[in-house]
Amino acid sequence: MPADPLHRGSPQRSATSPPPSGSAASAVEVRRSARRRRTVSAYREGDRTVVLIPARMSEAEEQRWVGVMLDKLAAQESKRVLGDSELSERALRLSEQFFDGRARPSSVRWVTNQNTRWGSCTPSEGSIRLSHRLQGMPEYVVDYVLLHELAHLLVPGHGPRFWRLLDAYPRTERARGYLEGVVAADRLPHLPAAREE
């Protein structure tokens, strides 16, 4: 990249590449800067993640830091609670991505009265409800539950056709394992807190 006389040490951009599996964004752009000495930072810009690194960093260090920063961003985003309108938008995006937009819910919202189920769907009304217990769980888990309920708008039961629809989501097994772990942890006996003496 030729030097820019107005912006000495302007960042060098690497090619946009697909992210490691499981990240939320569809692409990662690494920007190198001669002025940046030690710090690494990252942020979302539309459907891509931008990672800012020092120009002198090796390719191996770049790869390591991209992974670290994607994990950090995912952790921050999983702590953020989506509102009902954001949840609806997310459901529509997932339907478009995995079901060619065929699953069109009339409403998607959080509820506090589902303590034994992660989500529910009323196909005749087109309504989807997610348990508030999912709030704060990783993004891919919430996406799986949304897709599960969206699939019920297309196929009512849990037969082979239903599970074939969910096979399109690459993190189905991981999300199911996460939720099974949460359920198992809830069933463990809770030991009384140690008494202070």
VEXDREN-2710 file (C-alpha; in Angstrom, 1 decimal):
% VEXDREN-2710
k/r/px/py/pz
1/MET/0.0/0.0/0.0
2/PRO/1.6/3.3/-1.0
3/ALA/2.3/5.8/1.8
4/ASP/-0.4/8.4/2.4
5/PRO/1.2/11.8/2.9
6/LEU/-1.8/13.1/4.9
7/HIS/-1.9/10.1/7.2
8/ARG/1.6/9.0/8.0
9/GLY/1.6/5.5/9.3
10/SER/-1.9/4.8/8.1
11/PRO/-3.2/1.3/8.8
12/GLN/-2.5/-1.5/6.4
13/ARG/-5.4/-3.7/5.7
14/SER/-5.2/-7.4/5.2
15/ALA/-7.6/-9.3/3.0
16/THR/-11.0/-9.9/4.5
17/SER/-11.3/-13.6/5.4
18/PRO/-13.9/-15.9/6.9
19/PRO/-13.7/-16.1/10.6
20/PRO/-12.9/-19.2/12.7
21/SER/-15.9/-21.4/13.1
22/GLY/-18.5/-20.2/15.6
23/SER/-17.9/-16.5/15.4
24/ALA/-20.9/-14.3/15.0
25/ALA/-19.6/-12.1/12.2
26/SER/-19.3/-13.3/8.6
27/ALA/-15.8/-11.9/7.9
28/VAL/-12.7/-10.7/9.7
29/GLU/-10.7/-7.7/8.5
30/VAL/-7.2/-7.3/10.1
31/ARG/-5.8/-3.7/10.0
32/ARG/-2.1/-3.3/10.8
33/SER/-0.8/0.1/12.1
34/ALA/2.8/1.2/12.4
35/ARG/1.7/3.6/15.2
36/ARG/0.2/0.8/17.3
37/ARG/3.0/-0.7/19.4
38/ARG/1.4/-3.2/21.8
39/THR/-2.3/-3.0/21.9
40/VAL/-4.8/-5.1/20.0
41/SER/-8.5/-4.2/19.7
42/ALA/-11.5/-5.3/17.8
43/TYR/-15.0/-4.1/17.0
44/ARG/-18.0/-5.1/14.8
45/GLU/-18.5/-3.1/11.6
46/GLY/-21.7/-4.2/10.0
47/ASP/-21.4/-7.9/9.2
48/ARG/-17.6/-8.0/9.7
49/THR/-15.2/-7.9/12.6
50/VAL/-12.3/-5.5/12.4
51/VAL/-9.2/-6.4/14.4
52/LEU/-6.5/-3.7/14.9
53/ILE/-3.0/-4.9/15.5
54/PRO/0.6/-3.6/15.4
55/ALA/2.2/-3.7/12.0
56/ARG/5.3/-5.7/13.2
57/MET/3.2/-8.6/14.5
58/SER/3.9/-12.0/12.8
59/GLU/1.3/-14.0/11.0
60/ALA/1.1/-16.5/13.8
61/GLU/0.6/-13.8/16.4
62/GLU/-2.0/-12.2/14.2
63/GLN/-4.0/-15.5/14.0
64/ARG/-3.7/-16.0/17.7
65/TRP/-4.9/-12.5/18.5
66/VAL/-7.8/-12.7/16.0
67/GLY/-9.0/-15.7/17.9
68/VAL/-8.6/-14.1/21.3
69/MET/-10.4/-10.9/20.1
70/LEU/-13.3/-12.9/18.5
71/ASP/-13.8/-14.8/21.8
72/LYS/-13.7/-11.5/23.8
73/LEU/-16.3/-9.9/21.5
74/ALA/-18.5/-13.0/21.7
75/ALA/-18.3/-12.9/25.5
76/GLN/-19.3/-9.2/25.6
77/GLU/-22.2/-9.7/23.3
78/SER/-23.5/-12.7/25.1
79/LYS/-23.8/-10.6/28.3
80/ARG/-25.9/-8.0/26.4
81/VAL/-29.6/-8.8/26.7
82/LEU/-31.5/-8.5/23.5
83/GLY/-34.9/-6.8/23.6
84/ASP/-38.0/-8.3/22.0
85/SER/-37.6/-6.2/18.8
86/GLU/-33.9/-7.3/18.4
87/LEU/-35.0/-10.9/19.1
88/SER/-37.6/-10.6/16.3
89/GLU/-35.0/-9.2/13.9
90/ARG/-32.6/-12.0/14.8
91/ALA/-35.3/-14.6/14.2
92/LEU/-36.0/-13.2/10.7
93/ARG/-32.3/-13.2/9.9
94/LEU/-32.0/-16.8/11.0
95/SER/-35.0/-17.8/9.0
96/GLU/-33.6/-16.2/5.9
97/GLN/-30.2/-17.8/6.4
98/PHE/-31.2/-21.3/7.3
99/PHE/-34.8/-21.7/6.0
100/ASP/-34.8/-19.5/2.9
101/GLY/-37.1/-17.1/4.8
102/ARG/-40.0/-19.6/4.9
103/ALA/-40.5/-19.4/8.7
104/ARG/-42.1/-16.0/9.3
105/PRO/-43.1/-15.5/13.0
106/SER/-45.8/-12.9/13.8
107/SER/-44.1/-12.3/17.2
108/VAL/-41.0/-13.3/19.0
109/ARG/-40.6/-12.3/22.7
110/TRP/-39.0/-13.2/26.0
111/VAL/-41.2/-14.6/28.7
112/THR/-40.7/-15.3/32.4
113/ASN/-43.2/-18.1/32.9
114/GLN/-41.3/-20.8/31.1
115/ASN/-39.1/-22.6/33.7
116/THR/-39.2/-26.1/32.3
117/ARG/-38.8/-25.2/28.6
118/TRP/-36.3/-23.1/26.7
119/GLY/-38.8/-21.9/24.2
120/SER/-42.3/-22.5/22.7
121/CYS/-44.1/-21.9/19.5
122/THR/-47.8/-21.6/18.6
123/PRO/-47.8/-22.3/14.8
124/SER/-51.4/-21.3/14.4
125/GLU/-50.6/-17.8/15.7
126/GLY/-47.0/-17.7/14.4
127/SER/-45.8/-16.7/17.9
128/ILE/-42.5/-17.7/19.5
129/ARG/-41.6/-17.3/23.1
130/LEU/-38.2/-17.8/24.6
131/SER/-37.5/-18.4/28.3
132/HIS/-35.8/-15.5/30.1
133/ARG/-33.3/-18.1/31.4
134/LEU/-31.6/-18.0/28.0
135/GLN/-30.6/-14.4/28.5
136/GLY/-26.9/-14.1/29.0
137/MET/-26.2/-17.6/27.4
138/PRO/-23.9/-17.7/24.4
139/GLU/-25.3/-16.3/21.1
140/TYR/-25.1/-19.7/19.4
141/VAL/-27.3/-21.2/22.1
142/VAL/-30.0/-18.5/21.7
143/ASP/-29.8/-18.9/17.9
144/TYR/-30.3/-22.6/18.2
145/VAL/-33.4/-22.2/20.4
146/LEU/-34.8/-19.6/18.0
147/LEU/-34.2/-21.9/15.0
148/HIS/-35.8/-24.8/16.9
149/GLU/-39.0/-22.7/17.3
150/LEU/-38.8/-21.3/13.8
151/ALA/-38.6/-24.9/12.5
152/HIS/-41.9/-25.6/14.3
153/LEU/-43.6/-23.0/12.1
154/LEU/-42.7/-25.2/9.2
155/VAL/-42.9/-28.7/10.8
156/PRO/-45.1/-29.1/13.9
157/GLY/-43.6/-32.2/15.5
158/HIS/-40.1/-33.5/16.3
159/GLY/-40.0/-36.1/13.4
160/PRO/-37.1/-36.7/11.0
161/ARG/-38.2/-33.8/8.7
162/PHE/-38.0/-31.4/11.7
163/TRP/-34.5/-32.6/12.6
164/ARG/-33.3/-32.4/9.0
165/LEU/-34.3/-28.7/9.0
166/LEU/-32.1/-28.1/12.1
167/ASP/-29.2/-30.0/10.6
168/ALA/-28.6/-26.8/8.5
169/TYR/-27.4/-25.0/11.7
170/PRO/-23.8/-26.1/12.2
171/ARG/-23.8/-25.6/16.0
172/THR/-26.9/-27.7/16.8
173/GLU/-25.1/-30.4/18.7
174/ARG/-22.9/-28.0/20.6
175/ALA/-25.9/-25.9/21.6
176/ARG/-27.9/-28.9/22.7
177/GLY/-25.0/-30.1/24.7
178/TYR/-24.7/-26.7/26.4
179/LEU/-28.4/-26.7/27.3
180/GLU/-28.2/-30.3/28.6
181/GLY/-25.2/-29.2/30.8
182/VAL/-27.2/-26.4/32.2
183/VAL/-30.1/-28.7/33.1
184/ALA/-27.7/-31.3/34.6
185/ALA/-26.0/-28.6/36.7
186/ASP/-29.4/-27.5/38.0
187/ARG/-30.1/-31.1/39.2
188/LEU/-26.8/-31.4/41.1
189/PRO/-27.2/-31.2/44.9
190/HIS/-26.3/-27.7/46.2
191/LEU/-23.9/-28.0/49.0
192/PRO/-24.6/-25.6/51.9
193/ALA/-22.1/-22.7/52.1
194/ALA/-19.2/-23.1/54.4
195/ARG/-19.9/-21.5/57.8
196/GLU/-17.6/-18.8/58.9
197/GLU/-16.0/-19.4/62.3
END
